[in-house]
Amino acid sequence: MNQIKYIFSQVIEFLDRIHFNYLVRKYNGDHYIKHYTCWNQLLTLIL
């Protein structure tokens, strides 16, 4: 079975999700958002 990670998942490993969520809460980034969160937008922009 293939055990090699995709390049995108390797790039995402460098991001600190806990700190990112802290900043989103601090600046109220997801205040009016229901589905397309700041994290999803960041992943889309990186892709």
MDAnalysis code that builds the backbone (N, CA, C; Angstrom):
import MDAnalysis as mda
import numpy as np

u = mda.Universe.empty(141, n_residues=47, atom_resindex=np.repeat(np.arange(47), 3), trajectory=True)
u.add_TopologyAttr("name", ["N", "CA", "C"] * 47)
u.add_TopologyAttr("resid", np.arange(1, 48))
u.add_TopologyAttr("resname", ["MET", "ASN", "GLN", "ILE", "LYS", "TYR", "ILE", "PHE", "SER", "GLN", "VAL", "ILE", "GLU", "PHE", "LEU", "ASP", "ARG", "ILE", "HIS", "PHE", "ASN", "TYR", "LEU", "VAL", "ARG", "LYS", "TYR", "ASN", "GLY", "ASP", "HIS", "TYR", "ILE", "LYS", "HIS", "TYR", "THR", "CYS", "TRP", "ASN", "GLN", "LEU", "LEU", "THR", "LEU", "ILE", "LEU"])
u.atoms.positions = np.array([
    [0.836, -1.175, 0.000],
    [0.000, 0.000, 0.000],
    [0.885, 1.243, 0.000],
    [0.425, 2.307, -0.633],
    [1.180, 3.551, -0.761],
    [1.197, 4.318, 0.563],
    [2.382, 4.587, 1.105],
    [2.512, 5.283, 2.377],
    [3.083, 6.700, 2.224],
    [3.272, 7.162, 1.007],
    [3.857, 8.466, 0.756],
    [2.789, 9.548, 0.916],
    [3.123, 10.623, 1.649],
    [2.191, 11.728, 1.841],
    [2.236, 12.661, 0.637],
    [1.097, 13.276, 0.371],
    [1.039, 14.283, -0.681],
    [1.792, 15.533, -0.232],
    [2.240, 16.306, -1.186],
    [2.995, 17.527, -0.886],
    [2.121, 18.510, -0.103],
    [0.853, 18.603, -0.451],
    [-0.052, 19.523, 0.231],
    [-0.151, 19.188, 1.717],
    [-0.267, 17.926, 2.059],
    [-0.360, 17.547, 3.470],
    [0.953, 17.785, 4.197],
    [2.077, 17.689, 3.496],
    [3.362, 17.983, 4.113],
    [3.496, 19.476, 4.414],
    [2.966, 20.318, 3.534],
    [3.005, 21.763, 3.767],
    [2.104, 22.129, 4.944],
    [0.948, 21.508, 5.046],
    [-0.011, 21.809, 6.105],
    [0.544, 21.435, 7.476],
    [1.422, 20.440, 7.541],
    [2.004, 20.035, 8.822],
    [2.807, 21.158, 9.471],
    [3.326, 22.103, 8.688],
    [4.107, 23.199, 9.233],
    [3.246, 24.261, 9.902],
    [1.965, 24.271, 9.622],
    [1.074, 25.277, 10.189],
    [0.664, 24.878, 11.599],
    [0.660, 25.849, 12.492],
    [0.238, 25.615, 13.869],
    [-1.250, 25.928, 13.974],
    [-2.051, 24.895, 13.963],
    [-3.511, 25.066, 13.952],
    [-4.022, 25.696, 15.242],
    [-3.395, 25.376, 16.357],
    [-3.832, 25.925, 17.641],
    [-3.620, 27.442, 17.669],
    [-2.464, 27.887, 17.208],
    [-2.195, 29.326, 17.168],
    [-3.103, 30.016, 16.142],
    [-3.343, 29.373, 15.031],
    [-4.243, 29.937, 14.020],
    [-5.645, 30.117, 14.596],
    [-6.153, 29.094, 15.293],
    [-7.483, 29.200, 15.906],
    [-7.519, 30.283, 16.978],
    [-6.406, 30.456, 17.697],
    [-6.318, 31.529, 18.687],
    [-6.477, 32.894, 18.016],
    [-5.787, 33.095, 16.899],
    [-5.877, 34.369, 16.190],
    [-7.270, 34.605, 15.605],
    [-7.897, 33.543, 15.123],
    [-9.262, 33.677, 14.580],
    [-10.220, 34.092, 15.687],
    [-10.093, 33.485, 16.866],
    [-10.960, 33.868, 17.983],
    [-10.650, 35.283, 18.462],
    [-9.364, 35.650, 18.502],
    [-8.957, 36.967, 18.983],
    [-9.526, 38.082, 18.114],
    [-9.489, 37.904, 16.809],
    [-9.954, 38.936, 15.882],
    [-11.358, 38.662, 15.351],
    [-12.046, 37.664, 15.926],
    [-13.445, 37.370, 15.587],
    [-13.600, 37.043, 14.096],
    [-12.700, 36.241, 13.570],
    [-12.679, 35.946, 12.144],
    [-13.848, 35.121, 11.641],
    [-14.357, 34.220, 12.453],
    [-15.453, 33.343, 12.030],
    [-16.792, 33.783, 12.630],
    [-16.943, 35.072, 12.893],
    [-18.136, 35.531, 13.607],
    [-19.428, 35.261, 12.845],
    [-19.497, 35.602, 11.569],
    [-20.729, 35.429, 10.793],
    [-20.662, 34.215, 9.862],
    [-19.689, 33.353, 10.054],
    [-19.448, 32.233, 9.151],
    [-20.116, 30.968, 9.690],
    [-20.756, 30.211, 8.789],
    [-21.374, 28.955, 9.190],
    [-20.629, 27.742, 8.647],
    [-20.195, 27.788, 7.398],
    [-19.596, 26.600, 6.794],
    [-18.166, 26.822, 6.313],
    [-17.917, 27.899, 5.642],
    [-16.606, 28.145, 5.032],
    [-15.744, 28.946, 6.003],
    [-15.051, 28.245, 6.882],
    [-14.319, 28.882, 7.968],
    [-13.012, 29.492, 7.482],
    [-12.361, 30.212, 8.368],
    [-11.065, 30.816, 8.044],
    [-10.029, 29.738, 7.722],
    [-10.076, 28.625, 8.425],
    [-9.137, 27.535, 8.157],
    [-9.343, 26.986, 6.743],
    [-10.589, 26.801, 6.336],
    [-10.870, 26.328, 4.983],
    [-10.413, 27.333, 3.940],
    [-10.572, 28.605, 4.228],
    [-10.135, 29.634, 3.280],
    [-8.612, 29.633, 3.154],
    [-7.912, 29.483, 4.279],
    [-6.456, 29.420, 4.236],
    [-5.981, 28.224, 3.413],
    [-6.583, 27.069, 3.610],
    [-6.200, 25.879, 2.846],
    [-6.474, 26.071, 1.359],
    [-7.560, 26.734, 1.030],
    [-7.884, 27.002, -0.362],
    [-6.859, 27.939, -0.993],
    [-6.454, 28.966, -0.256],
    [-5.480, 29.911, -0.782],
    [-4.097, 29.260, -0.950],
    [-3.753, 28.343, -0.074],
    [-2.465, 27.647, -0.197],
    [-2.480, 26.718, -1.387],
    [-3.610, 26.096, -1.647],
    [-3.716, 25.143, -2.752],
    [-3.528, 25.861, -4.059],
])
